[in-house]
Amino acid sequence: MNFNLYYISPELILAVGGILALALGLSTGRFARKGEPARIGILSPEVVSVAVLLAALVPSIMLLADKGVARGVSQFGGVMAVDGLALFFKIIAIVSTVIVALLSMDFFRGVQSAVADRGEYYALLVFAALAISSLAASTDLIMIYLSLEFLSITSYILAGYLKEEPKSNEAAVKYFLYGSVAAAAMIYGMSMLYGITGTTNILAIADALWANPAPYSLLFLSTVLVLVGFGFKIAMAPFHQWAPDTYEGAPTPITAFLSVGSKAAGIAVLVRVLATGITFGAFDWTPLIILLSGATMTVGNLVAIPQLNIKRMLAYSSIAQVGYLLLGVAAMAYSPLALPAILLYVFIYLFMNLGAFAVVTMLSARLGSDEIRDYAGLIRRAPVAAVAMVFFLLSLVGVPPTAGFLGKFYLFSAAIQSGRPAIFWLTVLAIANTVVSAYYYLNVVRQMFFAQAKRPTAITSSRPLSFVIGLTLAMTLLVLLYAQPFIRMAHRSAAMLMGI
């Protein structure tokens, strides 16, 4: 069995670091209760978890730049791959988890209910990053299932982490119930693929389907069942019902994590399976993805309009964003720009969405409310946060001078260049949905700038929160103003995908 410690060093660092954070948490006490600040030292779980994540980020970046893995390297007998797709999503997972860990430092200082040892919480965050990294690298159906369930279990626990809050308990239970059903459907679809091809290795499945074409009905049914599991993880319609309630009830930093990290994991495995396993030549899955993309972006945007809670609104917004990404997935078989466009959009989405959730975390902890009406007059109470939120929301719409404009422009251009009429009309629908999304995003801006605040007191920010807002705002602007390095990174990651 072939493996190289250097190639799997990010996973090793995350595994050891998660255990270390858990052990340290046993000796550093509990989160403070009712607003009393927690003591954060050099060896506290918070600091150790961030340090571990940053340590894992270094080899991930080095491997992405390593010419030795330019066409991908197989590990553990073909169970995992070290290639551009895996390394790109490892970077996404680690960066998003670092940001969520910093948000958590601020959020739990003002939480109104007792929570368990903070070592447990931060260890779960590190283990979630490990699960995403493993999932992005998985090239075997069994490994995909195990990694996906590992991520799901950590996510269930984190979503219900505020044990004394009924909404948090409800969020975890709904997430678990939907996830269990989706996982059962997915594993049944995977068993059908194994029965058809006689293998669980993705690349071997592609070879088997080319050598011995399977009946269309069997491939269609197995693909649909597998998509149920992936669709649940990325909140794709019609498997999105869990997302609004879970986003609303979960701790706000975990909502941010689910909206980016968990979705990135689902997109990574979806792209790998469709690009290198159930390939377009063996089974034309494009019409199915087109239908799901159109439904997802339309449902997400239309249902977001009447939402009064900003976490529910951002939940439906994230559903709509998945619809745009699926547009890129539909174009993968026809446009060489589609996969780089998907990767670039995920990278941009990381910063603009986590930036928006940073502001939500700030207000949720200080106002004790997630209602959009409580954002009234924010420009006078927290002007820096209000201005930053404007840029994050404009980026989610796709308006220049924000990075979201570059992401949507690149994604829509790749779809149009596919030359397929169905994908062209799906792009038109995506543009129309983008216009619709401006209504509910700008409604938040209207509240912040033009509505009168009921409590005109100033709102202050902590250092970790200020750092996150500053970092995400800088990246939201920088990616458009200095786009070439990020575009090159997306193209390099796509070109390194093993098996194509």
N, C-alpha and C positions, 0 to 999 in steps of 0.2 A: 504494500500500500504506500503510494508516494505522497509525501508531504514535506514542506519546508517551513521551519519555524518563522522565518522572515515573512513568508507569504501570509501566514495566519496570525501574525503578531498583533494586529488590531483586536481580533477576537480574544486572544490570550490576555491582553492587557485589560480588556473590559471584564472578562470573567474573574480575574484575580482582583481587579479593582472593586467590583461589586461585592465580592466576599469581604474585602477589607473595609468598605464603607459600612457593611452590616455589622462587622465585629466592632468597629469603633462606636457605632451607635449604641451598643449595649453598655458602654462605659461612659457615655456623655449625657445621660439623662433624657428627658422628654422635651417636646416642643413646649414653649411657654403657653400658658392659658390666658385667654381673654386679653390679648393685646400686649402681654408682658414679653419683651424681646427675648429671643433665644440667644444663648451665648454661642458665638461663632469664633472658634479658634483655628489655629493652623491645622490641627489634627481632628477637626470636627468633620462629621460626615459630609456636610455641604462642601467644604473646601476640598476634601479628599476626592469626592465624586467629580467635581469640576476638573481637578488636576488629572485624574485618571482618564477622563474623556479627552482632554487636550493631549495627553500622552498617546492615546490611541489614534488621534487625528494625524499626528506626525508621520507614522509609517503608512497611513492610508494615502496621504498626499505624495509621499516618496514613491510608493508603488505605482500610483497613477502616472508619475513622470518617468518611471523605469522602463527603458526600452526592452528589457528582458521579458516583460509581460505584455508586449505590444499586441500580441494576438491571443492573449489569454493563456492561463496556466491551470491545468486540472489538478485538484487535490483530493486525497482520500479515495482514490480509485474512481474518480468521476462524480463524486457526490457534491463537491463544491468547486467553484471556479474563481480564479483571481483574474478578473478582466475589467474592462472599463466600466461596464454597467455596475458590477458589484462594488468597485472602489468608489465610483461616483455616489452611489446611494449610501455607502458607509460614511462618506464625508457629510452628506445631508443628514443622516441619522445622528452623527456625533455633534455636529454644529447645532442642530435643533434641540438636542437633549441638553447641551450646555446652556442654551438660552432659557430653556424651561427650568433648569436647576436654579439659575439666577432669579427667574421670576418667582420660584417657590420660596426663596429666601425672604423675599418681600411679602408674599401672600400670607405665609404662615405666621408672620409676626403679629398680624391683626386678626387671625382667625378666632371665631367666637366659640369654638368647641375644642375639647381636648382631642389630640390625635396621638397616634402611637409613636414609638421611638423614631426619631428622624433618620437614624441609620437605616431603618427598614425602608422608609420612603425613598431616600436617595439611592439605596442599593437597587430598588425596583426600577428606578429610572435608568441606572447603568445597565441592568439586565435587559430592559426594553431596547436600549440601543444595541446591545449584543444580539438580541433576537432579530432586529431589523437588518443588521449587518449579515447575520447568518442567512436570513431569508433572501436577501439580495444576491448572495453568492450561490444559492442552492441550485443544483442542476439535476436533481433527482426528486421525484414526486414524494417519496417518503420524507426526505430532508425538508422539502417545502412544507409538508404537513406539520412536521415536528416544530419547525421554526415558527410557522404561523400560529400554532397553538401556544408556543412559548410566549410569543408576543401578546396573544389574546389573554392569557392568564395574568400576565403582569398588568395589562391594561384594565382588566376587570377589577383587580385589587385597587389600582390607583384611582379609577373612576369612583369607587365607593370609599375612598380613604377617610372622608369626614364621617365617621361612623355614627355620630350623634345627630347628623343632619338627614332628615327623611328624604330630601331630594337627592342627596348623594347616594343613599341606599337604593333608591328607585333607579337612578342612573346605572348603577352597577348591575342590578338584577335584570333590567331590560337589555343592557348590553350583553350580559351572559346568555340570556335566553335566545336572543336573536343569533348570537355567535354560535351557540351550540347547534341550532338547526342548520345554519349556513355551513358549518364545518362538516356536519353529517352528509349534507348534499354534496359537498366538495369531495370528500373521501370516497363517496360512491362513484362520482364521475371519474376520479383517479383510478379506482378499481376497474372501471370499464375500459379505460385506456390501457391498463396493464393486460386485461383480458384480450384486447384487440391486438396489441403489439408484442406481448410477452416480456416487456421490460418496463422499468420505472425510470430509467435514465432519459432525460429530455432529448438529448442528441440522438440516442438510439431509437427513441420513439419516432423522430423525424425520418431516420433511415428506414425504419420498418414500414412506415406509412408510404414512403416512396416506392419501396420494393414490392409491397403487397397492399394496394389500396383497399381500405375498409369501406363497408357500406355507408352511404351518406347519412342514413338515419342514426346509426350507431355513433358516428363521429359528431353529429349535431347534438345528440342527447348528452354525450359525455362532455363535450365542450361547454354546453349550457350549464351543466351541473358544476363543473369546475369554476365557471364564471360566477356562480352563486357565492362561492367562498371568497373569491377575489373581490367581487362586487360588494359584498358586505364590508370587507376591510377598507375599501376606498369610499364607501357610502354612495354607491352607484344606484340610481333608480332601476328597478323598484325595490332594491334591498337597502334603502336609506332610512327606513322608518325609525330605527334606533337612534339616529344621530341627534335630532333636535333635543329629545329628552335627556340623553346622555350628556350632551354638551352643556345643557342648562344646569344639570345637577352635579356634575363633576367639579372638583376644585378647578378654578380658572386656569392655572398653569397646565393641568392635565388636559383640559379642553384644548388648549393651544397645542399640546403634544399630539393629541388625537387628530387634530386638523392638519398637521404637517407630517410628523414622523410616521404615524400609522398609515397615512395615505401614501406616503413615499414608498413604504414597504410593499403595499398592494400594487402600486404602479410598477415597481421594479419587477416583481414576480410575474405580473400580467404581461409585460413587455417581453420578458425572457421566454415564457412559455409560448407566446404567439409568434415570436420572431425565430426561435430555434427549435421548438418542439412541434406544436400543431401548426406547421407552417402553412402559408397561404397556398402553396402548390398542392398540398395534400387535402386541404379543406378550406374553402373560401369563407372565412369568418367575417369578411368585411361588411356584408349587409347586416349581420347581427350587431356588430360594434356601432355601425351608423345609427341603427334604431335606438340602441341603449344610450349613445351619446346625445342624440336629439332629445330623448325623453329626460335624461338627467339634467342637462343644462336648462331645459324649459321648466321642469318641475321646481328645480332649485331656485331659479330667479322669480317665478311667479308666486311661489309660496313665501318667499322672503319678504315680499312687499308689505303684507299686513302685520308682520311681527313687531311686537312692542318690547321684547326682551332682546338685548343686543347679542347675547350668546346664542339664542335661537336664530337670530337673523344671520349671524356669521356661520352658523351650522348650515343653513340653507345656501348661503353664499359658497361655502366650501363644496357643497354638492354640485352647484353650478360650475365651479372651477374644475371639478372632475369631468364634467361633460365636455369642457374645452380640451382637456388632456386626451379624452377618448377620441376626439376629432383627429388628433395627431396619431393615435394608435390605428385608427381606420385608414390613415394615409400611409402607414408604414410600408405596405406592400407595393406601393406605386411611386413614392417620393423618397429619394435618399436624404432629403432634408428633414423628414418627419421625426426620426428618432433624436437627432440633435436638438430639434425644436422642443420635443417633449422634455428632454433633460434640462435645457435652458429655462423652460417655463417652471419646472419643479424647483430649480435653484432660485429663481426670482420669487416664486410663491413662498418659499421658506421665509424670506426676510419681510415681505410686505404683510403676510398674514400674522407672523409672530410679532411684528411691530404693532399691528392693530390689537392683538391680544395683550401686549404689554400695557397699553393704555387702559384696556378693559380691566386687567389685573389691578392696576393702580386705583381705579375708581371703585372696583368691587370691594377692595379691602378697606377703603377709606369712607365710602358712602354706605356700604352694606346693601348695595342695590345694583342690579344689572339692567334696570329699565332705561330705555333710550331717553325718556323724558327727563331723567335725572342728569343727563349730559347738558342740560340747558345752561347757557352762560359759561361754559367751560373755558372759553377764551379769556375770560376775566379772572377765573379762579386758578387755572393752570395753563397759561398761554403756550408754553413750550409743548406740553402734551397735546393740546388742541391743534396746534399747527402741524405737529408730527402726524396726528391722526388724519388730518386732511390729506397729506401726501400718501399715507397708507391706503386710504379709501380710494383716492384717485388712481393709485397703482392697481388696486383690485379691479377698478373699472377698465383700466388700460388707457389712461390719458397721459400724454407727455406733460412734463419732462420726467416722468417716473419710469422705473424699470418695467412695470406692468405693460406699458405701451410696446416696449421691445419684445416682451414675451408673447403677447397676442399677435403682434405684427409678424414675427417669425413663424409662429404656429399656424396662423391663417395663410401665410404665403406658402408654407410647405404643403398645406392641404390643397390649395388652389393649383399648385404646380403638379399635383398628382394626375391631373388631366381627366379625372373621373367625374361625370356629371352629378352622380349622387353625392359625392364628397363636396363638390362645388356648392350644391344647394344646402348641404349641411353647414358649410362655412357661412353662407348667407344667413342661415338660422342662428349661427353663433354670433354673428355681428349684430343681428336684431336683439338677441338676448343680452349682449353687452350694453346696448342702449337701454334696455329695460332695467338692467342692474344699476344704472346710474341713479335711478329714482330712489331706491332704498338706501344706497350709500350716501347720496347727497342729503337725504333726510337727516342723517346723523350730523352732517356738517351744518345744516340749518339750525338744528337744536343747539349746537355748540356756539354758533356765532350770532344768532338772531333771537333766540328765545331768552326769556328772563329767568334767572336762577332763583329757586325758592330759598336756597341757603347760599348766600354770596360769599361764604368764607373761602379763604385760599386753601388749595390742596397741594401738599408737598410730596416729594418723591424721595425714595431711598437711593443710596448709591448704586446697588445692583440694578434697580429698575431704571434709573437714569442712564446707566451704561447700556442696557439692552435697547432702550428707546433710541439713544444716540447711534448705536451700531446699526440697528435695523434701518433707521432713517438714512444713514450714510450709504448703506448698500442699496437701498431702494432708489437712490438718486445716482450713485456711482455706476451701477451696472448699465444704465443707459448712456451716461456721459462718457464712459470709458469702457465700451462694450466689447471690444475685440478680444481681450484675454478670456472673457467668460464664454464668448462664442467659440473660441478655439478649444477651451476645455470641454464644452459640450460635444464638439465634433470629434475630439480625440477620444473621449469616453465611448461615443457611439461606434467609432471605428475599431475599438478594441473588444467589441462584443464577441465572445467565443462562440463559434458554431455558424457564423454567417460570413 
